[in-house]
Amino acid sequence: HEALLHIQLGQVESAVALYDDTIGPRAVKDGGNFPLSDASALLMRLHLQGVNVEDRARELTAHWEKHNDDFVSLFYDGHNCFNTLLADDKVANAKLIDNMRDFINDNRTGWNKE
């Protein structure tokens, strides 16, 4: 949340430094959905501020790939999806969308299908 405060205050460079020094490396080291979603969300906010985040997003995409078949929640899948777009990785994005379609169309039951 500190990075978001920096963005709100117009201190975009400080938010980028927090990503580069702490948030990004922790997400990559951990590799779980939660830290990857945090890092991706910050990259989206930085992108909306005009920061070129493509290389940073590309690094996260490599770690998101192991979750492409998890479909834990739309929240995480959505962060994975927009991260592939930030990385300008249309192949990874198309594969993720195809995997989601296959998962939805499967004959499974339960709350996550609806």
C-alpha distance (Angstrom), angle and dihedral (degrees) to the residues before:
residue distance angle dihedral
H1 . . .
E2 3.77 . .
A3 3.80 89.3 .
L4 3.80 90.2 53.1
L5 3.79 89.9 52.9
H6 3.81 89.7 52.7
I7 3.80 89.9 51.1
Q8 3.80 91.1 48.7
L9 3.81 89.7 51.3
G10 3.80 91.2 49.3
Q11 3.80 92.5 -109.8
V12 3.79 94.3 130.2
E13 3.81 93.6 155.2
S14 3.83 89.7 59.2
A15 3.80 90.5 51.6
V16 3.81 90.3 50.0
A17 3.82 89.9 50.1
L18 3.82 90.7 51.6
Y19 3.79 89.4 51.3
D20 3.79 93.6 47.3
D21 3.81 96.1 43.2
T22 3.80 102.3 36.6
I23 3.80 122.3 -3.8
G24 3.80 99.4 48.5
P25 3.81 96.4 43.9
R26 3.82 92.0 46.9
A27 3.79 91.5 50.7
V28 3.79 91.6 49.5
K29 3.81 93.1 46.0
D30 3.82 94.2 47.5
G31 3.81 97.1 37.7
G32 3.80 93.8 -167.2
N33 3.79 126.9 134.4
F34 3.80 95.0 -108.7
P35 3.83 99.7 54.4
L36 3.80 91.2 38.9
S37 3.81 90.7 52.5
D38 3.81 91.1 49.1
A39 3.79 91.3 50.7
S40 3.81 92.6 45.4
A41 3.80 92.0 49.2
L42 3.79 91.2 52.6
L43 3.80 90.5 48.5
M44 3.81 89.5 52.8
R45 3.79 91.0 51.6
L46 3.80 90.7 48.2
H47 3.80 90.1 48.3
L48 3.81 89.3 53.2
Q49 3.82 87.3 53.9
G50 3.81 90.1 55.8
V51 3.80 98.8 -99.5
N52 3.80 115.8 143.3
V53 3.82 102.0 -124.1
E54 3.80 99.2 164.0
D55 3.82 96.8 113.1
R56 3.80 92.5 45.2
A57 3.81 91.4 48.5
R58 3.79 90.5 47.4
E59 3.80 89.2 56.5
L60 3.82 90.4 52.2
T61 3.81 92.2 46.6
A62 3.80 89.5 64.5
H63 3.81 89.1 57.0
W64 3.80 94.9 42.0
E65 3.82 90.1 56.6
K66 3.80 92.8 78.4
H67 3.83 87.8 60.6
N68 3.80 96.3 50.0
D69 3.81 92.1 106.9
D70 3.82 98.4 37.6
F71 3.81 100.1 86.0
V72 3.78 91.5 -175.6
S73 3.78 93.9 157.7
L74 3.76 141.2 -21.0
F75 3.80 88.0 -111.2
Y76 3.81 93.9 63.8
D77 3.79 94.7 35.3
G78 3.80 89.6 51.6
H79 3.80 92.0 51.8
N80 3.80 89.9 48.2
C81 3.80 89.6 49.7
F82 3.79 98.0 49.6
N83 3.80 90.3 43.5
T84 3.82 89.5 60.3
L85 3.81 88.0 52.3
L86 3.82 91.7 49.6
A87 3.80 87.0 51.4
D88 3.82 89.2 50.9
D89 3.80 87.3 -127.2
K90 3.78 101.8 147.1
V91 3.81 92.4 169.8
A92 3.81 93.1 56.1
N93 3.80 90.4 44.2
A94 3.81 93.1 51.0
K95 3.81 91.2 47.4
L96 3.80 91.3 50.6
I97 3.82 92.1 48.6
D98 3.83 90.6 47.8
N99 3.82 90.3 50.0
M100 3.81 89.7 50.6
R101 3.82 91.3 50.1
D102 3.79 91.7 49.6
F103 3.80 90.8 48.6
I104 3.81 92.8 49.4
N105 3.81 93.4 46.8
D106 3.81 93.6 49.1
N107 3.80 118.9 107.8
R108 3.76 94.2 -108.3
T109 3.77 127.9 132.1
G110 3.75 135.0 -147.6
W111 3.75 142.2 75.2
N112 3.82 95.8 -58.0
K113 3.81 94.4 61.0
E114 3.77 96.0 60.7
